[in-house]
């Protein structure tokens, strides 16, 4: 696969949150504030890149029968490293992410990419895939977090917005609101994608006719 | 065979390398608990004195009243100021840890040490507008704060943050732990008997006397609550007990047992949601315990529909509070049945 295609796939066309619908649990739980989205995204990028690289390096050594346990050990190790480093250097963010940091181990995005891409492709491509998927994950989480924080708590990245603060709807920072926001944004993404696909089809037909 | 050996070997090597790597990183990212605590104290600016802070050794303070719904973690002293590191149970995201600055019987400042409440909602309990309700009130008069939802709270009451009563309650629990320690340490805690006498539990002529009884041994056998004190009065026994399992922690009650029957119950301390209906902390609920011959039952049971004397109908919508109340009463009943022959009737 060409490098650009890999990047585009991770961030847009196969976005893990809005198209692959993976890792929904941490997505909904962590996005009560926009900054949490960025922190979680950063942790996931690190784990994704490292695990993809390592799995790709070992793809010819790990026997097929035990590939899942091997992937999980590798992923768990990197997540634990991220946990230890975050706890030491950014304890506030570490507290904000709480239980969802260790839960990255079972985040479907990471295991899915290890299984579907890294175990079948060379190291450079796998690293790039990990990076682009992670960035896509981070952007998606941050967008959901911004919407929920603005509508639910009247603030933007922790800064209270004077007008909005009075008309907040608390439901948005509760689990139900997470689902609502996710659903709405998903509908928006599907609408835009469908429109773009229609345009691309029309353009293709036009070109073929000529 | 060769297959199995290869898989085992590969997995073992991966696990070994992973373990080694983790050990190495752990070594470099160790958190020194003492340093973390000292750093947080400095960062929050909770201590405003000039003398160096000295960590006090805890335990053996002769605490007459235990800590309810919270824990004492550390205490530092600098001059007249005490910085108390304590935690309170019942927060929405778990326990809330605070640093409380008490000087000359007044709380001067509170800082959040560790908490995981919902951002934008429970975190409103970290704000100055909520915490300032605790400041500069005479702790000897207050003894303990209570949570309320009334718009005009009394001095002893703290108005909860709207929509964040669990978070607010956990902060109150933690502050009460700090106050309890401070009053005990400075010898200013009001004797439990005096506090009990101020309630309606006992109306006899003679003064209440504490019974010489091994409470710790009794508590070793029960897990659903705790016996806190046993007192004898005119023709009755007053039992001070707590029951686990409430919505926001344990509930402490006073039980008046006379002639083998419970004649009165008073809720002594609780962190349950205040001003709430329905509630299990009202006499319409706990009068169910009254006038039952304790010799005929083993213990009370919380049920939805009662057909026997020993069955107490739980309050719909307050099942956790009901459970805690039943647990607390059972502690008292359990003590009574064990010691019925020895008590003065």
HADDOCK unambig.tbl for C-alpha pairs under 7 A between the chains (distance, minus, plus):
assign (segid A and resid 32 and name CA) (segid B and resid 119 and name CA) 6.61 0.50 0.50
assign (segid A and resid 33 and name CA) (segid B and resid 119 and name CA) 6.84 0.50 0.50
assign (segid A and resid 62 and name CA) (segid B and resid 10 and name CA) 6.60 0.50 0.50
assign (segid A and resid 63 and name CA) (segid B and resid 7 and name CA) 6.21 0.50 0.50
assign (segid A and resid 66 and name CA) (segid B and resid 7 and name CA) 6.81 0.50 0.50
assign (segid A and resid 70 and name CA) (segid B and resid 11 and name CA) 6.34 0.50 0.50
assign (segid A and resid 73 and name CA) (segid B and resid 15 and name CA) 6.88 0.50 0.50
assign (segid A and resid 77 and name CA) (segid B and resid 18 and name CA) 6.04 0.50 0.50
assign (segid A and resid 77 and name CA) (segid B and resid 22 and name CA) 6.90 0.50 0.50
assign (segid A and resid 81 and name CA) (segid B and resid 22 and name CA) 6.60 0.50 0.50
assign (segid A and resid 81 and name CA) (segid B and resid 25 and name CA) 6.79 0.50 0.50
assign (segid A and resid 84 and name CA) (segid B and resid 26 and name CA) 6.72 0.50 0.50
assign (segid A and resid 84 and name CA) (segid B and resid 29 and name CA) 6.21 0.50 0.50
assign (segid A and resid 85 and name CA) (segid B and resid 29 and name CA) 6.18 0.50 0.50
assign (segid A and resid 88 and name CA) (segid B and resid 29 and name CA) 5.76 0.50 0.50
assign (segid A and resid 88 and name CA) (segid B and resid 31 and name CA) 6.36 0.50 0.50
assign (segid A and resid 95 and name CA) (segid B and resid 116 and name CA) 6.87 0.50 0.50
assign (segid A and resid 96 and name CA) (segid B and resid 116 and name CA) 6.72 0.50 0.50
assign (segid A and resid 153 and name CA) (segid B and resid 120 and name CA) 4.99 0.50 0.50
